[in-house]
């Protein structure tokens, strides 16, 4: 697995982290949440950048360069998920039989897609839930696609987030960023200032 693994857990909070440069042999270069992880697991205010997946020798999935969710229902909000790549689907986030609530995130510049949903995970024969619930995200300029297996959610936008100095690693939002007031309670994306 890549940077962080949450397996069959409850009451976990992954917050205010830089999760960068991890490689997973399988799903979840940055974060992997699996098997029964519920809404008491919160992923919030993280900068998830430059993570990737590689094809596992044993088979299985190799998606979710930034975040991989399998049969899980975490709350994911105010994260910036950028410049990740996956061999499989969901360079940004792959929901593999998962039904998370995603709001106020920036998902941009990922390779092999931004946000993907597969109703039935490769490990089970039944769908874990109704699929992702999306609200007020900026999902923009991901290679291949922005959404796969789902439609944009209420308040979702698709615009350049206008980071301050991304080439220098500063992913703060510029003063005129359209993300500044696009969220459910203000700005969307991680607070990286």
N, CA, C and O of each residue as an XYZ file, in Angstrom:
772
protein
N       0.834     -1.180      0.000
C       0.000      0.000      0.000
C       0.873      1.234      0.000
O       2.077      1.159      0.244
N       0.258      2.370     -0.275
C       1.005      3.612     -0.403
C       1.253      4.307      0.919
O       1.838      3.721      1.830
N       0.809      5.566      1.034
C       1.103      6.377      2.202
C       0.366      5.975      3.461
O       0.992      5.753      4.497
N      -0.979      5.874      3.392
C      -1.798      5.591      4.570
C      -2.813      4.505      4.221
O      -3.456      4.566      3.174
N      -2.955      3.511      5.099
C      -3.942      2.444      4.932
C      -4.896      2.457      6.115
O      -4.465      2.405      7.267
N      -6.205      2.526      5.830
C      -7.249      2.414      6.841
C      -8.073      1.192      6.445
O      -8.742      1.205      5.412
N      -8.029      0.141      7.256
C      -8.663     -1.127      6.908
C      -9.647     -1.529      7.999
O      -9.253     -1.758      9.142
N     -10.940     -1.617      7.643
C     -11.996     -2.034      8.582
C     -11.955     -1.216      9.867
O     -12.035     -1.772     10.962
N     -11.832      0.081      9.739
C     -11.649      0.937     10.916
C     -12.800      1.921     11.074
O     -13.545      2.193     10.132
N     -12.925      2.440     12.273
C     -13.887      3.485     12.584
C     -13.190      4.550     13.431
O     -12.162      4.291     14.056
N     -13.766      5.744     13.439
C     -13.287      6.859     14.256
C     -11.817      7.193     13.974
O     -11.002      7.313     14.889
N     -11.507      7.336     12.693
C     -10.161      7.717     12.257
C     -10.269      9.074     11.578
O     -11.204      9.317     10.814
N      -9.326      9.950     11.850
C      -9.291     11.271     11.208
C      -7.909     11.466     10.593
O      -6.895     11.454     11.290
N      -7.891     11.646      9.269
C      -6.664     11.951      8.537
C      -6.797     13.408      8.115
O      -7.547     13.713      7.187
N      -6.091     14.303      8.773
C      -6.329     15.726      8.547
C      -5.041     16.538      8.597
O      -4.110     16.225      9.340
N      -5.016     17.601      7.776
C      -3.948     18.596      7.745
C      -2.570     17.979      7.470
O      -1.589     18.284      8.147
N      -2.524     17.107      6.460
C      -1.273     16.449      6.091
C      -0.865     16.783      4.670
O      -1.699     17.113      3.827
N       0.426     16.693      4.420
C       0.959     16.645      3.066
C       1.225     15.169      2.803
O       2.067     14.553      3.457
N       0.497     14.607      1.836
C       0.645     13.192      1.489
C       1.188     13.181      0.071
O       0.449     13.419     -0.884
N       2.482     12.903     -0.066
C       3.155     13.128     -1.343
C       4.228     12.083     -1.618
O       4.915     11.621     -0.706
N       4.361     11.716     -2.900
C       5.471     10.886     -3.349
C       5.380      9.418     -2.985
O       6.396      8.723     -2.996
N       4.193      8.925     -2.664
C       4.022      7.517     -2.308
C       3.659      6.697     -3.538
O       3.053      7.211     -4.478
N       4.035      5.413     -3.529
C       3.691      4.477     -4.606
C       3.079      3.235     -3.975
O       3.626      2.679     -3.023
N       1.937      2.803     -4.512
C       1.283      1.594     -4.024
C       1.328      0.514     -5.092
O       1.091      0.782     -6.270
N       1.629     -0.697     -4.678
C       1.507     -1.854     -5.557
C       0.061     -2.324     -5.453
O      -0.246     -3.269     -4.726
N      -0.800     -1.671     -6.167
C      -2.235     -1.902     -6.080
C      -2.917     -0.557     -5.957
O      -2.421      0.432     -6.498
N      -4.045     -0.490     -5.256
C      -4.804      0.749     -5.151
C      -4.371      1.619     -3.989
O      -3.971      1.122     -2.937
N      -4.455      2.925     -4.193
C      -4.239      3.875     -3.102
C      -2.822      4.341     -2.923
O      -2.190      4.017     -1.918
N      -2.299      5.101     -3.878
C      -0.953      5.636     -3.748
C      -0.807      6.536     -2.538
O       0.181      6.435     -1.811
N      -1.778      7.423     -2.307
C      -1.734      8.329     -1.158
C      -2.431      7.755      0.054
O      -1.829      7.605      1.117
N      -3.726      7.429     -0.109
C      -4.549      6.891      0.979
C      -5.378      5.734      0.430
O      -5.889      5.800     -0.688
N      -5.507      4.679      1.223
C      -6.384      3.556      0.878
C      -7.302      3.281      2.058
O      -6.833      3.028      3.168
N      -8.631      3.331      1.818
C      -9.639      3.010      2.834
C     -10.430      1.814      2.337
O     -10.978      1.837      1.235
N     -10.487      0.761      3.159
C     -11.083     -0.487      2.685
C     -11.977     -1.149      3.711
O     -11.845     -0.936      4.916
N     -12.893     -1.962      3.198
C     -13.677     -2.953      3.936
C     -14.381     -2.428      5.185
O     -13.879     -2.552      6.303
N     -15.544     -1.844      4.968
C     -16.371     -1.460      6.098
C     -16.014     -0.147      6.744
O     -16.652      0.248      7.720
N     -15.013      0.542      6.233
C     -14.678      1.857      6.760
C     -15.906      2.749      6.586
O     -16.413      2.880      5.471
N     -16.392      3.363      7.658
C     -17.646      4.104      7.580
C     -17.446      5.611      7.694
O     -16.326      6.117      7.644
N     -18.588      6.323      7.853
C     -18.542      7.791      7.852
C     -17.883      8.378      9.091
O     -17.729      9.596      9.178
N     -17.492      7.550     10.049
C     -16.710      8.073     11.169
C     -15.241      8.234     10.779
O     -14.449      8.785     11.543
N     -14.880      7.754      9.591
C     -13.539      7.989      9.049
C     -13.617      9.271      8.225
O     -14.416      9.378      7.294
N     -12.781     10.235      8.578
C     -12.796     11.541      7.935
C     -11.425     11.809      7.315
O     -10.391     11.654      7.966
N     -11.438     12.213      6.046
C     -10.228     12.635      5.337
C     -10.449     14.101      4.994
O     -11.273     14.415      4.134
N      -9.720     15.008      5.657
C     -10.026     16.432      5.531
C      -8.775     17.303      5.540
O      -7.813     17.023      6.254
N      -8.806     18.350      4.746
C      -7.789     19.397      4.731
C      -6.382     18.863      4.448
O      -5.411     19.315      5.055
N      -6.274     17.908      3.532
C      -4.975     17.355      3.153
C      -4.590     17.821      1.759
O      -5.453     18.069      0.916
N      -3.302     17.938      1.523
C      -2.758     18.137      0.195
C      -2.218     16.783     -0.238
O      -1.229     16.296      0.309
N      -2.870     16.180     -1.221
C      -2.531     14.844     -1.699
C      -1.982     15.017     -3.108
O      -2.740     15.200     -4.060
N      -0.666     14.958     -3.234
C      -0.017     15.358     -4.489
C       1.119     14.408     -4.855
O       1.908     14.009     -3.998
N       1.195     14.050     -6.138
C       2.333     13.298     -6.651
C       2.429     11.854     -6.187
O       3.532     11.318     -6.079
N       1.297     11.210     -5.908
C       1.281      9.799     -5.531
C       0.922      8.969     -6.760
O       0.370      9.498     -7.724
N       1.231      7.672     -6.732
C       0.934      6.837     -7.895
C       0.691      5.389     -7.498
O       0.959      4.975     -6.370
N       0.177      4.634     -8.461
C      -0.011      3.199     -8.276
C       0.801      2.450     -9.324
O       1.117      2.982    -10.388
N       1.128      1.216     -9.002
C       1.801      0.309     -9.928
C       0.987     -0.974     -9.974
O       0.266     -1.289     -9.027
N       1.097     -1.703    -11.049
C       0.325     -2.937    -11.187
C       0.846     -4.003    -10.227
O       2.031     -4.337    -10.250
N      -0.043     -4.541     -9.381
C       0.398     -5.572     -8.443
C       0.666     -6.895     -9.160
O      -0.017     -7.226    -10.129
N       1.631     -7.628     -8.699
C       1.983     -8.906     -9.307
C       0.886     -9.944     -9.132
O       0.764    -10.852     -9.954
N       0.087     -9.828     -8.077
C      -0.947    -10.815     -7.776
C      -2.272    -10.518     -8.472
O      -3.241    -11.249     -8.269
N      -2.341     -9.476     -9.280
C      -3.595     -9.086     -9.919
C      -4.322     -8.073     -9.065
O      -3.729     -7.478     -8.165
N      -5.577     -7.871     -9.330
C      -6.356     -6.907     -8.566
C      -6.316     -5.531     -9.189
O      -5.919     -5.366    -10.342
N      -6.729     -4.550     -8.419
C      -6.836     -3.190     -8.931
C      -5.525     -2.430     -8.798
O      -4.679     -2.755     -7.965
N      -5.379     -1.425     -9.626
C      -4.231     -0.527     -9.504
C      -4.691      0.902     -9.750
O      -4.005      1.683    -10.410
N      -5.860      1.234     -9.212
C      -6.424      2.569     -9.385
C      -6.312      3.399     -8.117
O      -5.811      2.947     -7.088
N      -6.795      4.626     -8.228
C      -6.777      5.521     -7.072
C      -5.395      6.012     -6.737
O      -4.876      5.725     -5.658
N      -4.786      6.752     -7.649
C      -3.447      7.274     -7.394
C      -3.385      8.138     -6.153
O      -2.440      8.032     -5.372
N      -4.388      9.001     -5.956
C      -4.460      9.843     -4.760
C      -5.134      9.129     -3.610
O      -4.557      8.983     -2.532
N      -6.384      8.674     -3.847
C      -7.178      7.981     -2.822
C      -7.874      6.787     -3.463
O      -8.455      6.900     -4.542
N      -7.808      5.646     -2.789
C      -8.526      4.443     -3.222
C      -9.505      4.056     -2.129
O      -9.129      3.910     -0.966
N     -10.776      3.889     -2.516
C     -11.824      3.524     -1.568
C     -12.450      2.218     -2.031
O     -12.961      2.137     -3.148
N     -12.416      1.203     -1.189
C     -13.008     -0.085     -1.536
C     -14.006     -0.483     -0.458
O     -13.653     -0.660      0.708
N     -15.275     -0.622     -0.881
C     -16.345     -1.016      0.038
C     -16.294     -0.166      1.308
O     -16.360     -0.692      2.419
N     -16.176      1.142      1.135
C     -16.008      2.065      2.258
C     -16.926      3.275      2.082
O     -17.380      3.566      0.976
N     -17.195      3.978      3.191
C     -18.082      5.146      3.171
C     -17.521      6.320      3.977
O     -18.241      6.872      4.810
N     -16.290      6.716      3.765
C     -15.747      7.831      4.555
C     -16.289      9.188      4.115
O     -16.875      9.328      3.041
N     -16.079     10.172      4.966
C     -16.377     11.570      4.667
C     -15.078     12.201      4.183
O     -14.076     12.182      4.897
N     -15.087     12.759      2.977
C     -13.881     13.334      2.367
C     -14.187     14.785      2.013
O     -15.004     15.054      1.133
N     -13.525     15.723      2.704
C     -13.825     17.137      2.429
C     -12.587     18.023      2.551
O     -11.652     17.730      3.296
N     -12.619     19.105      1.798
C     -11.600     20.156      1.806
C     -10.185     19.638      1.582
O      -9.245     20.064      2.252
N     -10.045     18.722      0.642
C      -8.728     18.224      0.244
C      -8.374     18.762     -1.132
O      -9.257     19.082     -1.929
N      -7.092     18.859     -1.405
C      -6.603     19.171     -2.742
C      -5.880     17.923     -3.228
O      -4.843     17.535     -2.689
N      -6.453     17.297     -4.266
C      -5.958     16.030     -4.805
C      -5.458     16.319     -6.217
O      -6.252     16.409     -7.154
N      -4.130     16.465     -6.369
C      -3.577     16.916     -7.645
C      -2.299     16.159     -8.021
O      -1.563     15.662     -7.169
N      -2.075     16.097     -9.323
C      -0.844     15.522     -9.895
C      -0.569     14.087     -9.437
O       0.588     13.693     -9.290
N      -1.626     13.310     -9.213
C      -1.476     11.892     -8.896
C      -1.689     11.099    -10.176
O      -2.263     11.615    -11.135
N      -1.230      9.844    -10.201
C      -1.472      9.025    -11.391
C      -1.725      7.583    -10.995
O      -1.208      7.081     -9.997
N      -2.539      6.938    -11.814
C      -2.883      5.539    -11.570
C      -2.690      4.738    -12.846
O      -2.915      5.238    -13.948
N      -2.274      3.496    -12.687
C      -2.226      2.578    -13.819
C      -3.649      2.248    -14.235
O      -3.948      2.174    -15.427
N      -4.538      2.047    -13.252
C      -5.949      1.784    -13.513
C      -6.752      3.067    -13.504
O      -6.222      4.131    -13.826
N      -8.029      2.984    -13.139
C      -8.927      4.139    -13.126
C      -8.685      5.041    -11.924
O      -8.074      4.644    -10.931
N      -9.178      6.258    -12.045
C      -9.175      7.187    -10.919
C      -7.801      7.645    -10.499
O      -7.353      7.342     -9.394
N      -7.125      8.376    -11.371
C      -5.829      8.933    -10.993
C      -5.929      9.773     -9.734
O      -5.008      9.780     -8.917
N      -7.042     10.482     -9.569
C      -7.289     11.257     -8.351
C      -7.883     10.386     -7.265
O      -7.256     10.147     -6.232
N      -9.124      9.901     -7.510
C      -9.836      9.071     -6.540
C     -10.580      7.960     -7.278
O     -11.260      8.217     -8.272
N     -10.451      6.726     -6.791
C     -11.235      5.597     -7.294
C     -12.140      5.100     -6.178
O     -11.673      4.733     -5.100
N     -13.448      5.094     -6.449
C     -14.450      4.555     -5.534
C     -14.832      3.176     -6.069
O     -15.649      3.064     -6.983
N     -14.250      2.147     -5.507
C     -14.405      0.769     -5.962
C     -15.451      0.088     -5.076
O     -15.124     -0.491     -4.041
N     -16.732      0.169     -5.509
C     -17.805     -0.341     -4.667
C     -18.023      0.513     -3.435
O     -18.627      0.053     -2.466
N     -17.547      1.740     -3.450
C     -17.578      2.619     -2.278
C     -18.620      3.725     -2.429
O     -18.968      4.115     -3.543
N     -19.108      4.219     -1.307
C     -20.120      5.276     -1.276
C     -19.724      6.394     -0.324
O     -20.399      6.612      0.683
N     -18.643      7.107     -0.621
C     -18.225      8.205      0.255
C     -19.062      9.460      0.015
O     -19.770      9.567     -0.986
N     -18.970     10.399      0.941
C     -19.503     11.740      0.748
C     -18.307     12.642      0.509
O     -17.475     12.830      1.396
N     -18.224     13.204     -0.699
C     -17.116     14.082     -1.076
C     -17.647     15.499     -1.268
O     -18.504     15.730     -2.121
N     -17.148     16.438     -0.486
C     -17.554     17.835     -0.688
C     -16.372     18.769     -0.470
O     -15.482     18.505      0.338
N     -16.392     19.859     -1.211
C     -15.418     20.946     -1.072
C     -13.983     20.522     -1.357
O     -13.058     21.012     -0.710
N     -13.784     19.627     -2.306
C     -12.447     19.169     -2.698
C     -12.054     19.742     -4.052
O     -12.909     20.061     -4.878
N     -10.756     19.867     -4.266
C     -10.220     20.169     -5.591
C      -9.552     18.895     -6.091
O      -8.662     18.354     -5.434
N      -9.983     18.417     -7.254
C      -9.420     17.216     -7.873
C      -9.014     17.628     -9.283
O      -9.860     17.762    -10.167
N      -7.708     17.828     -9.489
C      -7.250     18.391    -10.762
C      -5.880     17.848    -11.151
O      -5.093     17.428    -10.302
N      -5.618     17.867    -12.445
C      -4.310     17.522    -13.025
C      -3.861     16.088    -12.735
O      -2.661     15.817    -12.710
N      -4.793     15.176    -12.519
C      -4.438     13.781    -12.264
C      -4.394     13.005    -13.573
O      -5.120     13.336    -14.511
N      -3.555     11.980    -13.650
C      -3.443     11.149    -14.848
C      -4.279      9.887    -14.695
O      -4.310      9.274    -13.628
N      -4.947      9.513    -15.757
C      -5.906      8.397    -15.822
C      -7.179      8.722    -15.056
O      -7.746      7.866    -14.376
N      -7.609      9.944    -15.173
C      -8.897     10.361    -14.647
C      -8.842     11.070    -13.314
O      -7.883     10.961    -12.550
N      -9.924     11.810    -13.068
C     -10.052     12.536    -11.809
C     -10.742     11.720    -10.745
O     -10.141     11.372     -9.729
N     -12.032     11.406    -10.981
C     -12.860     10.719    -10.003
C     -13.627      9.607    -10.709
O     -14.394      9.874    -11.634
N     -13.426      8.364    -10.282
C     -14.083      7.220    -10.921
C     -14.874      6.419     -9.905
O     -14.480      6.292     -8.746
N     -16.015      5.873    -10.366
C     -16.850      5.008     -9.543
C     -17.104      3.703    -10.275
O     -17.557      3.695    -11.420
N     -16.806      2.598     -9.598
C     -17.152      1.261    -10.073
C     -18.145      0.705     -9.067
O     -17.800      0.549     -7.895
N     -19.385      0.396     -9.495
C     -20.419     -0.007     -8.539
C     -20.078     -1.250     -7.711
O     -20.463     -1.336     -6.545
N     -19.379     -2.187     -8.284
C     -19.045     -3.416     -7.575
C     -17.535     -3.543     -7.518
O     -16.869     -3.531     -8.554
N     -16.988     -3.666     -6.314
C     -15.538     -3.754     -6.181
C     -15.032     -5.087     -6.709
O     -15.793     -6.047     -6.828
N     -13.759     -5.137     -7.022
C     -13.190     -6.357     -7.570
C     -13.158     -7.475     -6.528
O     -12.940     -8.631     -6.891
N     -13.366     -7.170     -5.251
C     -13.320     -8.167     -4.176
C     -14.694     -8.709     -3.793
O     -14.777     -9.656     -3.012
N     -15.775     -8.132     -4.322
C     -17.100     -8.586     -3.912
C     -18.014     -8.719     -5.121
O     -17.646     -8.364     -6.240
N     -19.199     -9.232     -4.877
C     -20.166     -9.398     -5.957
C     -21.361     -8.475     -5.802
O     -22.238     -8.447     -6.665
N     -21.406     -7.720     -4.715
C     -22.521     -6.816     -4.475
C     -22.032     -5.389     -4.292
O     -20.938     -5.141     -3.784
N     -22.874     -4.462     -4.720
C     -22.551     -3.061     -4.544
C     -22.661     -2.686     -3.076
O     -23.618     -3.072     -2.403
N     -21.690     -1.939     -2.579
C     -21.637     -1.575     -1.162
C     -22.629     -0.482     -0.786
O     -22.918     -0.307      0.397
N     -23.149      0.245     -1.743
C     -24.061      1.330     -1.435
C     -24.458      2.062     -2.698
O     -24.219      1.571     -3.801
N     -25.059      3.229     -2.552
C     -25.579      3.950     -3.716
C     -24.516      4.648     -4.559
O     -24.838      5.204     -5.609
N     -23.295      4.630     -4.136
C     -22.241      5.340     -4.861
C     -21.912      6.652     -4.190
O     -22.550      7.025     -3.205
N     -20.918      7.363     -4.712
C     -20.483      8.616     -4.089
C     -21.574      9.689     -4.102
O     -22.343      9.801     -5.056
N     -21.623     10.461     -3.039
C     -22.453     11.667     -2.988
C     -21.493     12.834     -3.118
O     -20.555     12.965     -2.332
N     -21.724     13.677     -4.106
C     -20.811     14.780     -4.410
C     -21.484     16.123     -4.177
O     -22.675     16.285     -4.446
N     -20.717     17.087     -3.675
C     -21.236     18.428     -3.463
C     -20.088     19.436     -3.438
O     -19.132     19.277     -2.679
N     -20.189     20.465     -4.265
C     -19.302     21.625     -4.233
C     -17.818     21.289     -4.365
O     -16.989     21.810     -3.618
N     -17.490     20.428     -5.309
C     -16.102     20.108     -5.628
C     -15.690     20.827     -6.899
O     -16.536     21.164     -7.727
N     -14.399     21.062     -7.058
C     -13.862     21.549     -8.328
C     -13.094     20.382     -8.947
O     -11.997     20.045     -8.500
N     -13.669     19.777     -9.965
C     -13.055     18.631    -10.630
C     -12.745     19.083    -12.046
O     -13.641     19.269    -12.870
N     -11.434     19.257    -12.316
C     -11.044     19.982    -13.523
C      -9.720     19.483    -14.102
O      -8.775     19.190    -13.370
N      -9.677     19.397    -15.401
C      -8.450     19.199    -16.181
C      -7.652     17.953    -15.778
O      -6.429     17.998    -15.651
N      -8.362     16.852    -15.582
C      -7.713     15.573    -15.330
C      -7.558     14.854    -16.666
O      -8.469     14.901    -17.492
N      -6.429     14.193    -16.897
C      -6.196     13.480    -18.148
C      -7.174     12.313    -18.258
O      -7.417     11.617    -17.272
N      -7.722     12.097    -19.415
C      -8.688     11.054    -19.776
C     -10.119     11.480    -19.463
O     -10.958     11.473    -20.364
N     -10.427     11.846    -18.231
C     -11.790     12.248    -17.866
C     -11.755     12.950    -16.500
O     -10.792     12.827    -15.742
N     -12.827     13.685    -16.214
C     -13.007     14.244    -14.876
C     -13.869     13.318    -14.022
O     -13.538     13.043    -12.869
N     -14.978     12.836    -14.595
C     -15.881     11.914    -13.899
C     -16.019     10.640    -14.734
O     -16.093     10.706    -15.961
N     -16.055      9.489    -14.074
C     -16.343      8.225    -14.736
C     -17.275      7.418    -13.850
O     -16.970      7.170    -12.684
N     -18.410      7.007    -14.399
C     -19.364      6.210    -13.645
C     -20.291      7.021    -12.768
O     -21.060      6.453    -11.993
N     -20.234      8.347    -12.874
C     -21.095      9.228    -12.083
C     -21.171     10.590    -12.761
O     -20.394     10.893    -13.667
N     -22.096     11.387    -12.319
C     -22.267     12.748    -12.826
C     -21.801     13.734    -11.762
O     -21.675     13.377    -10.591
N     -21.543     14.989    -12.175
C     -21.190     16.010    -11.181
C     -22.285     16.142    -10.118
O     -23.462     15.908    -10.391
N     -21.884     16.514     -8.929
C     -22.830     16.707     -7.838
C     -23.335     18.138     -7.780
O     -22.898     18.997     -8.546
N     -24.251     18.381     -6.870
C     -24.803     19.716     -6.680
C     -23.685     20.688     -6.314
O     -22.921     20.435     -5.382
N     -23.590     21.780     -7.032
C     -22.595     22.805     -6.743
C     -21.199     22.501     -7.253
O     -20.297     23.323     -7.085
N     -20.990     21.332     -7.878
C     -19.665     21.031     -8.445
C     -19.347     22.006     -9.574
O     -20.231     22.400    -10.335
N     -18.085     22.385     -9.672
C     -17.631     23.263    -10.748
C     -16.474     22.591    -11.478
O     -15.893     21.623    -10.988
N     -16.155     23.110    -12.638
C     -15.036     22.600    -13.434
C     -14.272     23.800    -13.986
O     -14.440     24.184    -15.143
N     -13.425     24.384    -13.130
C     -12.668     25.584    -13.500
C     -11.240     25.484    -12.971
O     -10.959     24.725    -12.044
N     -10.352     26.256    -13.571
C      -8.978     26.338    -13.087
C      -9.006     26.849    -11.648
O      -9.525     27.936    -11.398
N      -8.455     26.085    -10.693
C      -8.484     26.544     -9.298
C      -7.600     27.766     -9.035
O      -7.725     28.414     -7.996
N      -6.714     28.077     -9.970
C      -5.820     29.233     -9.862
C      -4.982     29.195     -8.582
O      -5.117     30.041     -7.698
N      -4.123     28.194     -8.518
C      -3.171     28.102     -7.408
C      -2.175     29.246     -7.502
O      -1.907     29.751     -8.592
N      -1.630     29.653     -6.377
C      -0.717     30.785     -6.312
C       0.569     30.548     -7.095
O       0.911     31.359     -7.956
N       1.279     29.479     -6.830
C       2.546     29.191     -7.526
C       2.779     27.671     -7.568
O       3.671     27.165     -6.887
N       1.984     26.949     -8.362
C       2.070     25.483     -8.343
C       3.432     24.937     -8.781
O       3.859     23.893     -8.287
N       4.111     25.616     -9.686
C       5.435     25.137    -10.130
C       6.456     25.164     -8.991
O       7.429     24.409     -9.001
N       6.229     26.032     -8.019
C       7.112     26.121     -6.852
C       6.563     25.323     -5.663
O       7.138     25.353     -4.575
N       5.455     24.614     -5.870
C       4.880     23.812     -4.797
C       3.934     24.560     -3.877
O       3.580     24.050     -2.814
N       3.514     25.770     -4.266
C       2.574     26.545     -3.453
C       1.173     26.375     -4.049
O       0.850     26.969     -5.078
N       0.354     25.561     -3.393
C      -0.986     25.272     -3.884
C      -2.054     26.058     -3.132
O      -3.214     25.647     -3.089
N      -1.672     27.169     -2.549
C      -2.640     28.096     -1.968
C      -3.465     28.678     -3.111
O      -2.985     28.807     -4.237
N      -4.697     29.023     -2.810
C      -5.546     29.630     -3.829
C      -5.195     31.109     -3.991
O      -4.991     31.820     -3.007
N      -5.130     31.557     -5.231
C      -4.861     32.969     -5.488
C      -6.054     33.807     -5.032
O      -7.146     33.286     -4.804
N      -5.832     35.080     -4.906
C      -6.877     35.987     -4.436
C      -8.136     35.897     -5.303
O      -9.249     35.942     -4.780
N      -7.968     35.771     -6.618
C      -9.117     35.739     -7.528
C      -9.618     34.345     -7.864
O     -10.423     34.198     -8.784
N      -9.175     33.326     -7.159
C      -9.579     31.947     -7.462
C     -11.091     31.772     -7.387
O     -11.724     32.229     -6.435
N     -11.678     31.105     -8.397
C     -13.116     30.832     -8.343
C     -13.492     29.833     -7.239
O     -14.674     29.650     -6.944
N     -12.501     29.196     -6.638
C     -12.761     28.240     -5.546
C     -12.937     28.935     -4.204
O     -13.396     28.315     -3.244
N     -12.577     30.220     -4.122
C     -12.608     30.945     -2.845
C     -13.980     30.947     -2.175
O     -14.071     30.846     -0.951
N     -15.044     31.062     -2.965
C     -16.388     31.117     -2.378
C     -17.310     30.078     -2.993
O     -18.527     30.266     -3.028
N     -16.738     28.984     -3.477
C     -17.531     27.968     -4.163
C     -17.947     26.813     -3.263
O     -18.718     25.955     -3.691
N     -17.458     26.769     -2.033
C     -17.732     25.644     -1.148
C     -19.013     25.790     -0.360
O     -19.708     26.802     -0.447
N     -19.315     24.760      0.409
C     -20.528     24.790      1.222
C     -20.423     25.819      2.350
O     -21.438     26.336      2.818
N     -19.190     26.116      2.785
C     -18.996     27.111      3.842
C     -17.775     27.973      3.547
O     -17.015     28.310      4.455
N     -17.588     28.328      2.283
C     -16.436     29.151      1.908
C     -15.591     28.467      0.875
O     -16.114     27.900     -0.084
N     -14.268     28.512      1.057
C     -13.320     27.985      0.070
C     -13.376     26.463     -0.010
O     -13.748     25.775      0.940
N     -12.990     25.968     -1.187
C     -12.848     24.531     -1.349
C     -11.384     24.178     -1.493
O     -10.561     25.038     -1.809
N     -11.058     22.938     -1.266
C      -9.665     22.488     -1.313
C      -9.042     22.563      0.070
O      -9.668     23.014      1.029
N      -7.796     22.114      0.154
C      -7.085     22.113      1.434
C      -6.617     23.517      1.774
O      -6.317     24.317      0.888
N      -6.557     23.805      3.057
C      -6.003     25.068      3.527
C      -4.496     24.877      3.609
O      -3.977     24.381      4.609
N      -3.801     25.274      2.554
C      -2.356     25.040      2.485
C      -1.560     26.316      2.713
O      -0.364     26.358      2.425
N      -2.197     27.342      3.220
C      -1.503     28.607      3.414
C      -0.706     28.641      4.642
O      -0.064     29.650      4.935
